[in-house]
Amino acid sequence: MKYVVVSGGVISGIGKGVLASSTGLLLKTLGLKVTSIKIDPYMNIDAGTMSPLEHGEVFVLNDGGESDLDLGNYERYLNVTLTKDHNITTGKIYSHVIERERRGDYLGKTVQVVPHVTNAIQDWIERVARIPVDDSGLEPDVCIIELGGTVGDIESAPFVEALRQFQFRVGHENFALIHVSLVPVIHGEQKTKPTQAAIKDLRSLGLTPDVIACRCSDKLEVSTCEKISMFCHVGTNQVIAVHDLNSTYHVPLLLLEQKLVKYLSERLRFSDITVTEESKASGEDLLNRWRALTASYDRSFETVKIALVGKYTNLKDSYLSVIKALEHSSMRVRRRLEIIWVEASDLEPETEFNEDKAKFHKAWHSLCGADGILVPGGFGTRGTEGMMSAAKWARENNIPYLGVCLGFQVAVIDFVRHVVGIENATSEEFYPDSAKETHAIVYMPEIDKAKLGGTMRLGLRPTIFQTENSKLRTLYGGEEEILERHRHRYEINPELIPNIESKGLKFVGKDETNQRMEIFELENHPFFVGAQYHPEYLSKVLDPSKPFLGLVAASAGILDKVLDGSDYASEKADF
């Protein structure tokens, strides 16, 4: 097993996840089997109870694990399926160590950070790195480990020490470190001192970088690279310049140009790994398709505008998988994506959440100028009336609409209010004390209402199509059953379903028990679709999520071509 660790210095949010994913992708083009682990130094067991506005999106895995959003990057780039154990947190490690101490596994010894916590981290990495994550079912050849946060922080100290020890446990030829650092531009001059200081701190902790990836807004000057090489005691071929690009999908090719793969192949002796001819051919095909994808992106000129009506728009990372799913779909149909961010509460006229009339008019102007409307998931009451207004606008004006999770539920509430005729219809989540007959959305009976962490309907679940006459089923290739990831506590009130469907909102997909509503489609509408599951979690760069593809295609006016395959087979052949 070869290990490539990606750490960061100077500031957080520097792009370690994209660089780790891009490195893994390049190693896959060699025919290697690649897996990924994300280390998060926070004390939470997982990201499930964290606010999207503080930590960004909560990514959900097949096994129901609620994890850091970077695991989504890994799955999208590497086309792998990870588990909750691939996301290591301080909370998980300390819980594991304390459980062992309570069982007496340490035989009465004083339990300490070194060696007990650091050993637990190393054992965890070695165990998880060997879990098969792709269709081959074979043990991976390489594990990419991203160390979250910034090296030098108190929170990450046990993990840094564990990795220092780990390099000796696995051997020099099996361990490489890529350190991502910021090169700021001040008054036009590229400054190297922050990187020099970060590398000095890293070395003082016992870790020596094999590659320094320099993030900069501009292309790095040759003199800057030479200066970093000299003062950080690495060769010039070990300094990789990663400047801002017009899309993150160009990063792998930028790294390839700078011979990162060649360096890692020699440093980690990939020649010792047996790679079949079939795997080599698959890797070459992956690289060719990726090149075609980026070239197509660069040649796209027509624009498709999607209004994203959400509750957490102040932090765009709250909707990272949604953004990526839209990007994947727009690239597939050769359109430039323009996301119009609309804060849901701004669509509401003078409420406790919106007292600014200017914001109200601006939000509606933005919404009305969009080609399509997307309402994603979320929790709580704030902004939900604005989401319903957006769904109503799309429904009444034949604007393509996709509702995901909460977006699925608010569209049903709007329909029940204005078409079915229950004017005060709402959700049990929003107003739990209101009359039961007004609850269009209700708690699922099996859900724990008191305990929040890990108690939702989570992970990969089947959805069974109820009819062949469905746009979404056609997009899924006519499959009778699909598997998608879920994260919710509420469902459509079963008592209202016959009345809703009689008015034209058809539930074309249900769960395996045939009792829980999973997908709706509105009759006589270009594309008005809702999904209780989260299709964005399974969207891949080269294989876009089907509901998102439908929304983007409908918004671009080419849904019919996508549904019947005309002018679409060529797109698939390219990618």
C-alpha positions, 0 to 999 in steps of 0.5 A: 500500500502506497500512501500520499498525504496532503496537508495544508499551511498558512490558511484553511480552505486553500483547496487541499480537497481538490488537489487531493482528488486531482492527484488521485485521479491522475494516479487512476489514469495509470491504472492504479486502484485509488482510495481516499481518507479525510482526517477532520480534527474537530471533536464531533463524531461526524458532520451530521449535527453541524450547521451548514453555515459553519461547516458547509455541506454534510455529505452522505455516503451509501452506508448512511455516514454523514461526513465532510464535504471533501469525501464528495470530491473524492467520490466524484473525481475517483468514481469510488464508493467510500464508507463512514470510516473513511472520514476520521474525526477526533471524536471518533478516535477518542471514542474508540480509545475510551471504549477500549480503556473501559473494556480494559484493553490497555491492561491497566496502563495510563492511557495517553495521546502518545502512544495510544491515540496516535497508534489508534489513528495509524491502525485506523488508517491502515485498516480503512485504506485496504477496504475495496472502494471500486467495482473491481472489489480489490484492495486499493494500491494507493491511499490519498490521505487529506489532513484537514485544517492547518498544520500547527493548529492544536486540534491537528497535533495528534494527527500530525504526530501520528503521521510522523510515526506512520511514515516509519511504520510503512517505510520511506518508499510507501509514504509521500507528503504533498503540502499545500501552501498559499503564495499571496500577491501583495501589490503585484509581488508574489510573497514566499515568506508564508510558505517558507514559515509553513514548511519550517513549522512542518519540518519542526513537527517531524514531517518533510514535504516531498512536493510543495503545491503553491496556491496563488491567484496568478501563475507562479513566476519562475523566480518565485518557484526557484526561491521556494525551492531554495529556501524550502530545501526541495528541488524545483521539480518538487514545487508545483504551481496551482493558480486560479483556473476557470474550473477546478476540472482543469486542475488535474491537467495542470498537475499533469503538465508539471510532471507530478505523476512522474515524480510520484511514480519514481518517489513511490516506486509504482513500477513495483505494483502489478497493473493489468493491461485492462487497467492501463487501457481503462486509465488511458481512457479516463484521461482521454475523457477528462481531456475531452470534458475540459476542452468541451467546457472551454468551447461552451458559449451558450449559457443556462441560468439556474436559480438556486433558492436556498436557506444557506446561500451566504456560504456557497459550500453549503450546497457544494454537491448541488453545485457540482451536480449542476456543473456536471450536467451543464458540461454534458449538454455543452452549456455554460452554467450561471447559478443565480443565488436567491436567499429563500427568505428574501422572496417573502414579503415583510416577515420576521426573516425579511424586512428589506423591501429592496431585497424582496424585489431584487430576489424576485427579479433574479428568480424571474430571469432564470431559465430553471429553478432548483430548491435544495434540501434544508432544515427548519422554518426560515425561508420555507414560504419563499421556497413555496413561492418559487415552486408556485412560480415555476408550476404556474409559469411552465418554468423547469423545476427540481425540488430536492428533499425539502424542495420536494416537500415545499412543492407538495405543500404549495400544491396542496394549498393552491390546487387541492384546496387546503389553504393552511397546509403546512409541514409538521416540521414547521408547525408541529402543534397545528391541526393534523389535517393541515399536515401535508408533510409528517414525521416518518413513524420510525424516526427518533424525535428527541435524538438528532445525531444519526437518527434520520433515514440515511444512506442508499435506499431503493426507489421503484418507478410506478409507471413507464410514462415518466421523464425521470425514468427515461433519464435513468435509462428505463430502469424499474428500480434505482438506488439513491442516497437519503437524508430526511425525517419527514414524508408526504402525509399518506392520507392526502396522496389520492387527492394530490394525484387526482389533481395531476401531481403524480408520485411516479416513484415510491420506496420498496414498501410502496408506502413512502413517496420518493418522486413526483412529476406534474402532468402537462408541464415541461419539467416539474420534478421532485425527489425526496432523496438527494440525487446530487450525492451520486453525481459524478464528473463523467456521469451526471445525476439524472434529475439534475441533467433533466433540469439543466436540459429542460432549462436549456430547451433540449430535454426532448433531445436528451430523452430520445438520445438524439444529439446526446449520444455524441456527447456521451461518446466524447466523455 
